[in-house]
């Protein structure tokens, strides 16, 4: 979640739990609290590719269906989805040394 949007995650933790210093708690507690965030939290909406809560998106989809809009270019509901042009890739390292090697390679050293 931090890799996806650090600001949204920190804001959700502060709003939901009153936790302003996420670096001052153990990672296990932080991960437990992150799982407990509501479906309408900023970070969970972003994970799901949404700009608005599900109930709003479903209402927009219903309006699209009732209006007979079929081609998709002028759909009301399309405004509530995050368009992702390029997927993000994340690297995972087995050790700090592997991270340092990749960092040096990227920085040209």
N, C-alpha and C positions, 0 to 999 in steps of 0.2 A: 504494500500500500504506500509505503514511503517513496518507493521508486516511481510509482505512478503519479503522485501529486503530493509532495511533502506539505505544502501549505494547506491543502484541503484536509489532509489527515490530522495535522496539528490543530486546525480549527475545529474539526469534529470532536477530537479528544477534549479540547477545552470546553466546548459547548455541552457535550454529553456528560462528561465526568468531572469537569472542573480541573482537569490535568493540564497545566500550562507548560510544564517542563517534562517532555516525554523522555528526555535523556537521563532523568533522575530516577527512573523506575526500572526494575528488572525487565529484561526482554520477554520473559515468560508471562509476566503480568500484562505488559503492553500488548502482546499478541492475544491474550485472553480478552482484554478490553476491546481490541480491534474487531474481533469476531462478534462481539456483542453490540456493535454499532448498528443503528437502525437502517432499514432498507432505503430510507429517504435521506441518509447522511450524504454529504458531498462526495466522499471517497467511494461509497458503494454505488452511487449514481454514475460516477465516472467509470468504475469498473464495469458496469453494465452498459456503458455507451449511451447514457441518457443525459439530457439537459434538464429534465423535470421528473418529478415522481411518477411512478407507474400509473397511478389513477388518472393523472393528467394526460399521459400518453394514451391510455386506453380510451379516454373520452375523445381525444383527437382522432384516434383510429375509427371510433364509432361515427363521428361526424363525417369522416372521409367515406366510410361505407354508405351512409345514408345519403350523401350528396351524389353518389354515383361516380365519383372520381376513380378512374381505372388506370390511367396511363402513368400515374405516379409523379409527374413533374410538378404539379401544383398541390400536392397533398399537404394538408395542415399538419399531419402527424410527422412528416419528415423534418419539421423544424425542431422537434424534440430529441432527435437522435444525433449523436456526435459522429461526424463523418471523419473517418480515419484514412487519410491518404496513404500513409506509409506505416506499416506495423512496426512497433518498437521491439527491438531485440535486447535481451539482457544476457550478460555473461555471468557464468557461475564459476568460481575458482575453488580448487581443492585445498589451497594453502595460501598463506600470505606471500610466499615466495612466487607462486604462480601469478598472483595479482601484480606483484612488483615487476615481473618479467613482461607481462602484457602492457602495463603502464609505460615501462621504458620503451617498448616497441612502438606504442602509439605516439609517444612524445619524441621519438626519433633518437633515443639514446641507447 
